[in-house]
Amino acid sequence: MCLGIPGQIVAITDETRMMAMAEVSGVRREVNVACIALGDLDALVGKWALIHVGFAMSEIDEEEAAKTLEALRGLGEAQETLEAMAEGDKALEGTQ
């Protein structure tokens, strides 16, 4: 299973290689846009895409991107809570 992270295309960096700069949660990374390029690459600037291992795999709308980012934040918070609970259980075991 692969997980795509929503990112917004902010600039075309190398038209020949079909590379663009994408912003993913405030971090900018160069990605290949060959999978979503349907014509003029400049038309991709401002669009949202699911990014996976350096490739823009599919174009998504802004609402879907926001929902996905919120779900990912929620998963991160849930993971932190589970880890804190596990640490608490370990501490309790040490006092028994």
SVG drawing of the C-alpha trace seen along z (x, -y; Angstrom):
<svg xmlns="http://www.w3.org/2000/svg" viewBox="-14 -29 29 34">
<polyline fill="none" stroke="black" stroke-width="0.4" points="0.0,0.0 1.3,-3.5 0.3,-6.7 0.1,-9.9 0.5,-13.2 -1.3,-16.3 1.0,-18.9 0.4,-22.1 2.4,-22.7 4.1,-26.1 6.5,-26.3 7.8,-24.5 11.5,-23.9 12.5,-21.9 10.0,-21.6 12.2,-19.1 12.4,-16.7 8.8,-17.4 9.9,-18.6 8.0,-21.0 8.3,-22.4 5.5,-21.2 4.8,-22.5 3.8,-19.7 2.8,-21.0 5.1,-24.0 8.1,-22.0 9.0,-22.5 10.2,-19.5 10.9,-18.9 8.6,-16.3 8.1,-14.7 4.7,-15.7 4.7,-13.4 1.7,-11.4 -0.5,-14.5 0.8,-16.6 -1.9,-16.9 -0.4,-19.7 1.1,-23.0 3.0,-22.4 2.5,-26.0 -1.2,-25.1 -0.3,-22.9 0.9,-25.8 -1.5,-26.2 -3.0,-22.8 -3.0,-20.1 -1.7,-16.6 -1.1,-13.5 2.7,-13.2 4.4,-9.8 8.2,-9.2 8.9,-12.2 6.1,-11.8 2.8,-13.7 0.6,-10.7 -2.8,-12.2 -4.4,-15.6 -6.9,-16.4 -9.1,-19.4 -8.3,-21.7 -11.2,-20.5 -9.9,-16.8 -6.4,-18.0 -7.6,-19.8 -9.6,-16.8 -6.7,-14.4 -4.2,-16.7 -6.6,-16.9 -7.0,-13.2 -3.2,-12.7 -2.9,-15.2 -5.5,-13.3 -3.6,-10.0 -0.4,-11.7 -2.1,-12.9 -3.7,-9.4 -0.2,-7.8 1.2,-10.3 -1.6,-9.5 -1.1,-5.7 2.7,-6.1 2.1,-8.2 -0.4,-5.6 2.2,-2.8 4.9,-4.7 2.4,-5.2 1.7,-1.5 5.5,-0.7 5.9,-3.2 3.1,-1.5 4.6,1.9 7.9,0.7 6.1,-0.3 4.4,3.0"/>
</svg>
